[in-house]
Amino acid sequence: MTYVVQDNCIACKYTDCVEVCPVDCFYEGENMLVIHPDECIDCGVCEPECPADAIRADTEPGTEKWVEFNRKYSELWPVIIERKDPLPEAEERDGEDGKLEKYFSEEPAEQ
């Protein structure tokens, strides 16, 4: 089992999860985070820390596509090891439907 970040993170990018991760397996895009599925140790401490409820175990229904999504972008984006402020529109976008199609950016976070 591994954990993955889903589209609820897009346009929010809360980083509370990064603070508790013992193996630094989070990677940062311009407007979301992903988890490298091969680096995640399945501890689950990140899941309850996510205010956007965007982190799920890969054993949950519908997560198959997110495992590959997380793998792809974790290999392109920089690792994030410290908590940062969420995006300015985080509260407004939290829980919004269709965020992958509306807002997702493939760009890595600025360093």
VENLINCOR-V765672 format. One record per residue. N is the residue number from 1. RES is the residue in three letters. OMEGA is omega in whole degrees, -180 to 180 (* if undefined). Layout:
BEGIN
{{N:RES:OMEGA} {N:RES:OMEGA}}
END
This chain:
BEGIN
{{1:MET:173} {2:THR:176} {3:TYR:180} {4:VAL:175} {5:VAL:179} {6:GLN:-173} {7:ASP:177} {8:ASN:-180} {9:CYS:-176} {10:ILE:179} {11:ALA:174} {12:CYS:180} {13:LYS:170} {14:TYR:-177} {15:THR:178} {16:ASP:-179} {17:CYS:-177} {18:VAL:-178} {19:GLU:-175} {20:VAL:-177} {21:CYS:-178} {22:PRO:-176} {23:VAL:177} {24:ASP:-178} {25:CYS:177} {26:PHE:179} {27:TYR:-169} {28:GLU:171} {29:GLY:-180} {30:GLU:-177} {31:ASN:173} {32:MET:174} {33:LEU:171} {34:VAL:178} {35:ILE:175} {36:HIS:-174} {37:PRO:178} {38:ASP:180} {39:GLU:180} {40:CYS:-180} {41:ILE:174} {42:ASP:-179} {43:CYS:177} {44:GLY:-178} {45:VAL:-179} {46:CYS:-172} {47:GLU:-179} {48:PRO:-179} {49:GLU:-175} {50:CYS:179} {51:PRO:-179} {52:ALA:-179} {53:ASP:-175} {54:ALA:-177} {55:ILE:-178} {56:ARG:172} {57:ALA:-178} {58:ASP:178} {59:THR:179} {60:GLU:179} {61:PRO:176} {62:GLY:-177} {63:THR:-176} {64:GLU:-179} {65:LYS:-179} {66:TRP:176} {67:VAL:-180} {68:GLU:176} {69:PHE:180} {70:ASN:179} {71:ARG:-177} {72:LYS:-174} {73:TYR:176} {74:SER:178} {75:GLU:-180} {76:LEU:-174} {77:TRP:179} {78:PRO:176} {79:VAL:175} {80:ILE:-177} {81:ILE:179} {82:GLU:179} {83:ARG:176} {84:LYS:176} {85:ASP:176} {86:PRO:177} {87:LEU:-177} {88:PRO:-177} {89:GLU:-174} {90:ALA:-179} {91:GLU:-179} {92:GLU:-175} {93:ARG:-177} {94:ASP:178} {95:GLY:-180} {96:GLU:177} {97:ASP:173} {98:GLY:-176} {99:LYS:179} {100:LEU:-179} {101:GLU:-174} {102:LYS:-166} {103:TYR:-172} {104:PHE:175} {105:SER:177} {106:GLU:-176} {107:GLU:175} {108:PRO:176} {109:ALA:175} {110:GLU:180} {111:GLN:*}}
END
